Each structure stands twice: as structure tokens, then as C-alpha cells.
Amino acid sequence: MKTEKYNVTGMTCAACQANVTRCVSKLEGVADVNVSLLANQMTVSYDESKVGEEDIVQAVEKIGYGASSLERQTASPSKGGFRSEWQARQDQALNGQKQMKRRLISSIVLLVPLMYIAMGGMIGLPVPWFFVGMENSLVNALAQLLLTIPVLFINRHFFQTGFKALWHRAPNMDSLVAIGSGASLVYGLFAMFRLAYGFGHGDMEVIHEYAHALYFESSAMILTLVTVGKYLEARSKSKTGDALGKLVDLAPKTAVVLRGGVEQTIPAEQVAAGDIVVIRPGEGIPVDGVVTEGHGYVDQAAITGESIPVEKGPGDSVISATINKNGTFQFRASKVGEDTTLSQIIRLVDEASNSKAPIARLADKVSGVFVPVVIAIAIVTAVVWLIAGMGFEFALSNAISVLVISCPCALGLATPVAIMVGTGKAAEMGILIKSAESLENLHNVDTIVLDKTGTITSGHPAVTDILPMDRSLTAEQFLGEAAAAELGSEHPLAQAVVERARQLGLSLPKAEAFEAVAGRGIHARVQGREYLAGNLAFLEENHLPTAAEERSAARAAADRLAQEGKTPLLFLRDGKLLGVIAVADTIRETSRAAIRRFSEMGLRVVMLTGDNKVTAEAIRKELGIEQAISDVLPTQKEAHIRALQEEGHKVAMVGDGINDAPALTRADIGIAIGAGTDIAIESADVVLMKDSLDDVAAAIDLSRAVVRNIHMNLFWAFFYNVLGIPLAAGVLYPAFQLRLSPMIGSAAMSLSSVCVVTNALRLRFFKRKGALVAEKSAPVLEASHIDIANPAAPAEEVSQELENEKGSSEMKKVLIVDGMMCAHCQAHVQKALAGVEGVTEAVVDLESKKATVTLAQDVADQALMDAVTEAGYTPVSCETVA
């Protein structure tokens, strides 16, 4: 099965779209057809053994439209892939807009004198004497005809496409306009012949009857007003692709690469995989790759939505279309051309914009029969009024009004314009929605299923509690010894302990001997001392202290921490229990607020986790989640999703897009969170570029806004036609003497499409509801000793007791630091100050440029300022505070 894209020319309305879809769908071997009126493109999936490209093109041309393979047009690599395709599309739209503007201006220039001659005398305007009076009525008619013919010629497109489509039994909006305008012209010519007959035979009654029955101005006015509407519609539609255009413009057009040891500036499209690309401050990154040397801070906001620049060094990946704020580095290109992250994002957004939502099927079905039905109503209208004895002119006027007031365009534009603006807006927020169907279905979701690890939590264990049991040790000393013992371990929990020690700048001596026992713990010798570390069972197997009081304290502390959803690690030195360090997969910064937001939106929240029931329940209570399903293997997640669906729920599954693939596929909507550069996850319907559940809430809110907008558009389109067609047919005339002229009808038709597009464009101003304030991850508790007499006491209480014992021995100093630009700078300064001997705590405020240090002993101001200087920043002042 082959899928190919085609450019389709000549489509002007939803009826055209329906006609093209219908004719191609009838071809043997065609499995699926998707026609986009906005992009003037068609995507066809077909069996090459049964139907070929030429057959498809001929089928489209047979009903009056043009078609050509898009792949052939963009086959040359020199054309730059999607950038060239997009540019060609924009150039085509701009040229069409310019041509339409010229047609409109020329039509108006001719229409103004035409209307003056035809209507000036009726409203009291001064008109040249040779156009006034019954005796000059034939001169007047001839002048109107001479001004009308150029207007018809300028707008001949309506007649060419309209009558061609009618001949092929696939009438469209142009057919309605052509019939209406043509009927007015024919009747005007008939009236001129009748005038000539009256003058030739001296029949003044005939002259009086037809002198004011000329429809030339209506014929020209209909074409001009429809052109006004089409021009305004084209201008409005051009704004629907703004978001996609911004994405296309993000990528740098050139790149600096090292070839043969020499820097060369080449077009970005010519960068090859393996090339070394040089990036300097302020430059955009042209392709994806991995940093080989140097450092920099990269602004990834345009792709991932992160507001803070991200530090990049050797081994870190960089993404195309991001900006290097400062620093210079080189990276090796890994994904180039159409494989870059930006190119994949653009493709996803473009395909989603041009795909069809289920709600659009109703409009498609109506559009497919709309024009023939309208023509039938117009004929019935004329016949009924003729039978009623109202005269041919009256019947013809009402029939023409029916033809020109009917608007299949509004029906056809109601859904795709909203979808295009909605998917573009989502992309701006770092939310990639793969199809219109996914965007629509999001609003039906009533249950959010969240994978725990990597979704609710960061997926990276971190130290949460440091609880020494040996009163001779400070928390820092205990952490330093524990980290030194764990230094040789590759286990994530051990690495979390080591990472925390390094963050505090602790010195870690290398172990003289090390042995890891899989799934249990470690043996290590550090500076001649024997260490054991691991879970409670491991230490009991390896000489846990026999003192009942210590054993009881260790068990109580371990049980309390486990109930809080943390993993306790116990440490022994030379057979003596040193203390407990708790490690947990910390909750993401926005998870708490996002889960509250889900509840406010009326969504049921379910957490799936492989953790045991105790840990799962602790996290459920902490976050206020409605239901937690624990002890779930990756292979069982899909079954749980299916069970929820069988209960009647519409389920959105949020996972990392890797282990959760079966569940993401099974869910009504699969959402891959924090996909980063791996955006082409086949199993997900929605891909989030950031690690934030806030974006899930934003995606659902946006879906609801888009669906509301579509409902409004469809209501307006149906209401307009349901109200307008009977009014134009004259149903109110017998009771209220109310009827519409063809000119008013054509103006209304033009404005209806503009109203629908303008309403859809309001989605460009969509804003997140209840913007979430970033919450910090589960805080690292102040280090405290375990009270052996009361081992289950919360660490915070014990910590407070210790603070009280310290009394006024602590001292604080405040430094003003220049040069900090982002959170990474903040962290560097904080780490540098915390590493100074005598500093127990360092807190850095990025906005005020202040660093507050808490001291256990007097530390010289210069020592603190030197630490800041060595970190690469400028200390301005240092003051002691009470």
C-alpha cells in the first residue's frame, strides 16, 4: 500500500473537496483519501497493483480540477525538503491573493460607474441627461452592458470552473455563483431585446416594463461581492498557518562546519551526519547532534517550552532550532535534513492540520449534496412563484437569491480552520497532536491514567532524608562516609547518595575494596574501616547490631520511611549502625498542581505503578489521587486500561512512550510525556516536549476550546443556510412583504465564510487555564539524628529539636553576586558557597542576586567571596546579618 500526496488546483469550497474525495474514492485499489481544502492538497493511500498515479490525476481532472504529484515536485534534495514545500505553498497562496486583489480592485473600478448609472437616478443623484428618461432607457441599458462585460471577464474563473463542474455532474459553489450571475446577465439581455422591440413598435408599455428590469448590475455585483468575500477569506486563512510558518522559520539557514580543519559556512540543508558544527554565542543550532567539546547555555524554549537556558557540555545532546545564549562549543551532527527534531515536529503539525476530525464528516456529507439540493430549491422557488402569478422577474430574482445566498464554504471551513489553528497553537506550547481525530477526542476524556515513574515522578532517585544514629557524627559527616562506601556502586540508589554528597562539595575518599551484592547491598573498605550498606534484611544477614534498642530504632525508622514511599538505606561501620539515608524518586515540580487541576476539570485520576501497595498508597494520599493500582508489571498496564474502558470510561494514558507503548496504544488517547528529541513515538496520539503534566491539562483544555469553536462554526454555517435559503426563496413575502435581493444574498454569502474563519482565528489567543506555579520536588529534609528512645518520630520534629539546641551559635551572611543568568548559575553559586568549610547552608535568590549563607563558625568574608569568584561569578559585597 502506497501513500502519496498531490497538489489539487481549482478547489474553492467544501463541495469541491467532497467531489474530489468522492471521485478518487471510487477508483479500484484506493483505500483512503484525505482532501485538504486549506492546503489544496490530497493524500491518497492506494494499491499500486490496481491503480496508478496517472489514474488518480486523470480522475481528478475529469471532474474539472487539476492534480499533480507533490513528491515529484519536491524530489530534488536541492529544494530543501519541507522548507521549500512550505515556501512554494506560501508563494502560491500569496500569488493567488495578489491576483484576487487585482481582480477585486478592477471589478470595483467598473462596478462603481455601473451602479451609478443603474441606481443613481433612483436615489436622487445627478445623472447625465442621456441616461435619464424612458427615451434613453436603451442607451442606459447598453452602457450597463458595456460595463458589466469586463467585470464578467475579470471574474471568468467562476464561469470556467462552475460550468465545468456542472457539466461533469459535480457542481460546487462556483456553479451556484455562475448560474446566479449568468441568469442575471441573460435576463438583462432579454430585457434589452424587449426594450428594442418596444422602441421599434412604439410600445411604451413594454418600455416601461423593462426599463427598470435590467439585472446587469446584479450580475456584476454578485461576482464582485463574492470576490470580496474570497479575498477576505484568503487573508484570514493565511493566518491559520502562522504557527507552522514560525516553526519553519526557526531553523537557521546556514551552518558553520569544520571540514579539513577549516571552518566553512554552508546552507543548513547541506550539513551531513558526522559533520562537526561550530556554535558561537547567539547562533541557532541547525541540526540535531551531540556536543564534542566546549560549553554553552542553550535556550530550548521554542522546542521544549523550557524558559531557562540549559547547560550543554561534552556528551550532551542539542536540538535543531534552539539558540546558544552564551559559550562556544562544537557538536557532531547526528540527525540532519528531514530527520531533525524540528523537521519531525513540522511534519507532525502539518499532517495533523490537514487531517480530518470525525466531527467534520457531518459537514462533508452535507457538502456532498449541498449544491445539487440548492439548485433544486432555486428551481422549485421559481416554479412556485410563477404558479402563484408573481411574474417571471419576481420568480427569477428569488431563484437567483437562493443560488447566491447558499454557502457551502462556511460548512467546509468550520472544522479544518479550527483544527489548523488549534494544532498550531498546541505546537507553540510544546504539545504535538498527531491528528485532528486526536485533538477532537481529547475533549471526551473522563479518566486520566498516569504512569508513576518518569511521569508523576522525575524518574531519577534523590536523597530525601539523612538520619544519623551515631550522635558523634554530623549529618554531613555521615553522608560523606555513606557516599564514600557507595562510590563504587552503579545502582541508582547508591548514585543518588553519591550525587547528594557531591552537591554539598564533600570529599569522598576512594574505597580500598568494594563488593556489590545484587539486589541486597554492598561491602566496602574505606580508609581501613569496614562498611556495610543496604536494606534491613541484608544488614540482618550481616551482623546487624545486637542491641535491641538500636535494632528497634533502625526497623522503626525504615518502616516509617517505607510508608512514606521512600527506600531506606541502612549503613554500618565496623559493625556499628551509623544511620539511615532515605532515597525516593522525587515528584516532578508540576505534578501536584497538575493533578489538582485534573480534579478541577472533573477528570478521574488513576496511578499505575510497579511499587508495592504501601508505597503506592503513600504517594496516592500525598498527591490526592483518586485511585492507585500497585504491583503492576509493564505487560499488565494494557489490561488495566482495557478494564477501565470496559467500565465505560474514555481513557487518556500518560506515560514515557517507551515501556508504556501497549497501554498508550490501547487507551482512547495515548500521551507520551517528556519525549524530548524522540518525538516520532508511533504508539502515542499526543507527544509532549516537556516533562510536565501541566501540558496534559493544557492539551485537554485546548481540545475543549477547539471543539467548542467547531460547534459554534457548524451552528453558524447550518443556521445561516437554514435561515438564509428560505428567506431568499421569499417565504416571508406573503406575510411581511420581506424578500432579499440577489445583491444582498451574495454579500451575506461572502461574509458567512469570513465570519467562520475569523471565529476560528480566535483560538490563536488561547491561554492556559489556571497557569500552574512550579512546585519544588519533595524537599530534602534537614539532616537530623534518630531519637533511639522514639525512633518513629518524624524527622522534622527531631530536626527542630536540634536547631533549638544550636541556639544562637549560628551566624548568617548575605552576599550580592553579579553574573547569574539562570537556575544553573544559581546552582553553581550555591554549590560553591556550600563547599566552604564552616558553611552549613547556602540559599541563593536569582532575582535579587542575593546569596544567604548560614555558618556554624565564623568564616571570613573574603573566603566566601573567593569561592564565588572561583565559580565564575562576581561577588559585589558581603555583610553579616543578625
Beta strands, then each sheet from edge to edge (+ up, - down):
strand 1: 2-9
strand 2: 30-36
strand 3: 41-46
strand 4: 66-69
strand 5: 254-259
strand 6: 262-267
strand 7: 276-279
strand 8: 288-294
strand 9: 296-299
strand 10: 310-312
strand 11: 317-318
strand 12: 323-326
strand 13: 329-335
strand 14: 431-433
strand 15: 447-451
strand 16: 457-468
strand 17: 513-517
strand 18: 521-526
strand 19: 529-534
strand 20: 567-573
strand 21: 576-587
strand 22: 604-608
strand 23: 627-629
strand 24: 651-655
strand 25: 669-672
strand 26: 686-688
strand 27: 811-818
strand 28: 839-845
strand 29: 850-855
strand 30: 874-881
sheet 1: 2+ 3- 1+ 4-
sheet 2: 6+ 5- 7+ 13- 8+ 11-
sheet 3: 10+ 9- 12+
sheet 4: 14+ 26- 25- 24- 15- 22- 23-
sheet 5: 16+ 21- 20+ 19- 18+ 17-
sheet 6: 28+ 29- 27+ 30-
end
